[in-house]
């Protein structure tokens, strides 16, 4: 186990729960993407070859596309893929660059908090109405807004306070595999 994680087991435990949930969300988003492709493909085939339409296909595809959009926002924040103007940032002195970086992180965190609070209100206010084709609660369509916001706040909090070392990247399927540092000098020394 990493030394930093031994130093603060509470923080490591909290990040463990968030990272596990995030990993489940990533797996779920892969399933949702497959569902979108299958539903849209079935609709196209049905219209083209059967001259009929699947009544609920557009609604379900839109439903899951909305979910994918907000899951993707959280993924973008986790991978630091949010919009940035690197040209001007690179012109700043190092101290000013750190301040601007922290300010940008705070703005993204505020946006995530806005998604959590107002997204929750939107879900609550639309839960009593239903979608026309599927009869699902309309609030379910917006459920990923606060969920995505929670993970945006989580990742920006870690970034703001330099706590990324507490993340449990073993849950992330695309995390780079780290090779032992001691093995590299032995390879170089053996080749010389």
PAKE-816105 format. One record per residue: x negated, y, z of N, C-alpha, C in turn; residue in one letter. Coordinates in steps of 0.02 Angstrom, whole numbers, plus 50000, padded with zeros to 5 digits. Example, Ala and Ser with C-alpha at 12.3 -4.5 7.8 and 13.67 -1.06 7.14 Angstrom:
<sites>
493404971650390493854977550390493404983550390a493584988850354493164994750357493555000250394s
</sites>
This chain:
<sites>
499584994150000500005000050000499565006250000x499775011449966499405017649961499345020850030x498765024050043498645027250108499165032550124x499355036650073499845041950086500515039150108x500705033450082501335030450101501305027650172x500715025650195500645023350264500685029250312x500455035250289500455041050333501155043550349x501615042850302502285045250314502795040050291x502935035050334503385029750314504115032050304x504315037350338505005039950329505085042750259x504615046950238504655049850171504595044450118x504165039650130504085034050083504735029950078x505075029150135505715025450135506265029250097x506285035850106506785039950071506655039649996x506025040449976505875040249904505995033249876x505895028149917506025021249895506765020449875x507215023049917507935022549903508105026449840x507865032749835508005036749775507725033549712x507105031049716506795028049657507145021549636x507375017749685507755011649669508405013449635x508775018349662509395020549631509285023449562x508745027149555508565030049489508415024549439x508065019449461507905013849417508545010249395x509025009549441509675006549422510045011049373x509995017549382510305022249336509985021749266x509335020849263508995020149198509225013649163x509275008249201509515001949172510225002749149x510635005949190511335007149172511375011349108x510945016449101510965020649042510785016748979x510345011748985510185007548927510805003448907x511175001048955511784997248941512305001848908x512365007948935512835012748907512665014348834x512035015048820511825016448751512025010748704x511945004648726512154998848686512914998948677x513285000548730514015000848725514225006148674x513905011948675514065017248627513955014748556x513385011548544513235009048476513745003848455x513914999348499514394994048482515084996948468x515315001448511515985004348502516025008448438x515525012648425515545016648363515485012148302x515065007148305514995002448248515654998748236x515974996548289516614993048282517134997548251x517135003948270517605008748242517485009748168x516855010348149516685011348078516885005248037x516724999248062516904993048027517664992348022x518004994048076518734993548077519054998248026x518805004348022519085009147974518915007247902x518295005047892518065003647823518374997247795x518374991947834518574985447807519274983247827x519524985747882520194983547905520724988947896x520514994847873520955000547862521385002247924x521095001347981521425003048044520915006348090x521155008948144520715012448190520795009448260x520255009148297520285007048367520465013348407x521055013148436521345019148467520905022348520x520565018548559520185021048616519445022048602x519205020448542518475020448529518155027348534x518465032448506518165039148509518135041648581x518655040348618518675042648688518135039248730x518055032748721517555029048759516845031248738x516735032048673516075034148649515905041148676x516385045748674516265052448701516145052148776x516535048148811516455047248883515735045348901x515495040248867514815037748882514275042448856x514415046048802513915050948778513825056648828x514375058648860514325063748913513905061148970x514015054848989513615051849042512885051549023x512735049548961512045049148938511705055948940x512065061248923511775067948921511525069948990x511915068649042511725070849109511205066149140x511215059849121510685055249143510025057449110x510065059249046509465061449009509165067749038x509585072149065509325078249097508885076349156x509115071649197508715069549255508065066249233x508105062249180507505058949154507005064249130x507265069349095506825074749071506475078349127x506825079549182506515082949239505995078349271x506155072049277505685067249307505035066849267x505095067249201504505066749158504215073449140x504475078849170504245085649157504305087449083x504875085649053505005087048983505475092948973x505605096749026506055102349018505715107848978x506115112548954505865117748909505335121948945x504785123248911504255127448938503935131248880x503695137148895503335141148845502595140748863x502255135848836501555134548854501075139848831x501225143248777500755148248751500635153748801x501175156648828501115162048876500855159448943x501065153548961500845150549024500095149549024x499815147448968499085146148963498675152548964x498985158348950498635164748953498575167449024x498965164749070498965167249139498345164849177x498115168949225497585166549269497845160649311x497415156249335497625150249371498105151649430x497975156849468498415158349526499105160349502x499145164549452499795166649425500155160749393x499775156349361500075150449329500405145949382x500085145249439500375141149493501015144249519x501015150949526501605154449551502175153649501x502025154549436502545153949384502805146749382x502355141849390502555134849390503035133349448x502885135949506503315135049565503985138549554x503975144449523504585148149510505035144349461x504725141549408505105137549360505405131449394x505025128249437505265122449474505865124349518x505825130149551506385132449592507005133849550x506915136549490507475137949446507805131449424x507395126449406507665119949386508015116649445x507735117249505508045114449565508725117849578x508745124449569509375128049578509905125749528x509695124549467510155121949417510415115149438x509975110849464510185104249488510685104849546x510555109549591511015110549648511685113149622x511675117549572512295119949541512685114049512x512325109549479512655103649450512975099349505x512635098649561512905094549615513545097649643x513515104049661514085107149695514675108449647x514535111749592515095113149546515315106949508x514855102349494515045096049463515505091949508x515365091949572515795088349620516495091449622x516515098049620517175101449619517545099849555x517195099549499517515097949435517785090749437x517395086149463517625079249468518245078749512x518235082149569518815081949614519435085049582x519345090549546519925093949518520235090349458x519845086149425520095082649366520265075349379x520155072949439520265065949454521005063949451x521445068749461522165066949461522455066349390x522115069149340522355068349271522015062349239x522315059949185522045054049152521875055449080x521405051649053521225052148982521785048848942x521945051548883522535049148846522495041948822x521945039848794521915033148763521775027648814x521305028848858521105023548905521485023748971x521775029448986522115030649050521635030449109x520985031449096520495032049150520575038949182x520405039649246520425046249277519945051049241x520185056949224519775061749187519155063749227x519195063649293518615065449334518025060749324x518165054549304517625049749292517175052049235x517465055749188517085058149131516525062849153x516645066349208516155071349232515755069049292x515815062749309515485060049369514725060649366x514445060049307513715060249301513435067249309x513845072449309513595079249321513285079749391x513665078149445513345078549511512805073249521x512885067349491512365062149498511715064449466x511755067049405511165069649372510865075449412x511295079649441511055085249481510675082949543x510915077649574510565074949634509855072949615x509775069449559509105067249540508675073049515x508975078149485508585084049466508325087449529x508745088249580508515091249643507965086949675x508065080449674507565075849703506885076549669x506875076249602506225076549567505905083449572x506305088749572506005095349579505765096549650x506105093649699505875094149769505185090849776x505125084949747504465081549750503925085649716x504105088449658503615092449620503435098849657x503935102149685503825108549719503345107849778x503405102449815502995101549874502415096549863x502295094749801501735090249785501805083349816x502405080649816502535074249848502625068549798x502415069549736502505064249686502145057849705x501625058449746501245052449766501675047549806x502235049949833502675045549871503175041749828x503185043249763503645039749719503445032449712x503935028349702503825021149693503915019749618x503385021149580503425020549507503485013349483x503415008549528503505001549508504205000349483x504685004549504505375003849481505475006449410x505015010649386505095013649320504785009049269x505175006849222504935002049172504405004949126x504415011549116503945014649071503345017749107x503275016349171502705019049209502065015749185x501535019749175500905016849153500615012249206x500345006749183500025002049229499345004749248x499205004949312498565007449335498085001749346x497505002349316496994997249324496564998949384x496294994049416495864995449474495274999649454x495115004749495494565009349480493885005949486x493815000949529493174997749540492964993449481x493434991049441493274986649386492954990349328x493104996849319492835000549262492075001449264x491775003549321491045004149321490694997549309x490984992049332490674985549321490644983949246x491174985749209491184984549137490654988749102x490604995149122490114999549091489404997349107x489304995249169488634993149190488424986749155x488904982249142488744975949111488574976849037x488874982049005488754983248935488104986748922x487824990148972487224994248961486604990048959x
</sites>
